[in-house]
Amino acid sequence: MAQKRTKADKLQRDVERLEARDGTRREPEIKENQSEPARAISDPADLEERIRVRAYELYEARGREDGHDREDWLQAEGEILGPQHKAAA
């Protein structure tokens, strides 16, 4: 019987695919006031993928504790887009 794939499984595959493409391995971490300024991102799909990967890293850093997906997404979005995004919102 096949196992049902979860969002976490999909996100893990996304992370692995990005790491293979970039040739890098990022360790999941949560840092207070971490800011990754938004670079000129011309492809909205790339932006969403970067946010998705960061949100998954936050999820992993918390020990894969379910129920915080929205918080992880918003934190990742804030880190990727930077302070100028919050001011515009």
C-alpha positions in Angstrom: 0.0 0.0 0.0 1.4 3.4 -1.0 1.9 6.1 1.6 0.0 9.3 1.3 2.4 12.2 0.5 2.1 15.2 2.7 3.0 18.8 2.2 6.1 18.2 4.2 7.2 15.5 1.8 6.6 17.8 -1.2 8.6 20.6 0.5 11.4 18.2 1.3 11.6 17.2 -2.3 11.6 20.9 -3.3 14.5 21.6 -0.9 16.5 18.6 -2.2 15.9 19.7 -5.8 17.0 23.3 -5.1 20.1 22.0 -3.2 21.0 19.7 -6.1 20.5 22.5 -8.6 22.6 25.0 -6.6 25.1 22.5 -5.4 24.6 23.7 -1.8 23.2 22.4 1.4 21.6 24.8 3.8 21.1 23.9 7.4 17.7 24.7 8.8 17.8 27.5 11.4 15.7 30.1 13.1 17.4 33.4 13.7 15.8 36.4 15.4 15.6 39.4 13.1 17.1 37.5 10.2 16.8 39.5 7.0 17.6 38.4 3.5 17.0 41.5 1.4 14.9 40.9 -1.7 17.0 40.8 -4.8 15.6 41.8 -8.1 13.3 38.8 -8.6 11.9 38.8 -12.0 10.1 35.4 -11.8 7.2 35.2 -9.3 7.5 31.4 -9.3 11.1 31.7 -8.1 10.1 34.1 -5.3 7.3 31.7 -4.2 9.8 28.8 -4.3 12.3 30.6 -2.2 9.6 31.4 0.4 8.4 27.8 0.3 11.9 26.5 0.9 12.5 28.9 3.8 9.2 28.1 5.4 10.1 24.4 5.2 13.5 25.1 6.8 11.6 26.9 9.7 9.3 23.9 10.0 12.3 21.5 10.2 14.1 23.7 12.7 11.0 23.5 15.0 11.3 19.7 14.9 8.6 19.2 12.2 5.9 20.3 14.6 2.6 20.7 12.6 0.2 23.5 13.0 2.5 26.5 12.3 2.5 26.6 8.6 1.0 30.0 8.3 3.4 31.5 10.8 6.4 29.8 9.0 5.2 31.1 5.7 4.7 34.7 6.9 8.1 34.6 8.6 9.8 33.3 5.5 8.0 35.9 3.4 9.2 38.7 5.7 12.8 37.4 5.6 12.8 37.0 1.8 11.0 40.2 0.9 12.6 42.3 3.6 11.3 45.3 5.5 10.2 47.2 2.4 7.5 44.6 1.8 6.1 45.2 5.4 6.0 48.9 4.8 4.0 48.4 1.6 1.5 46.1 3.1 
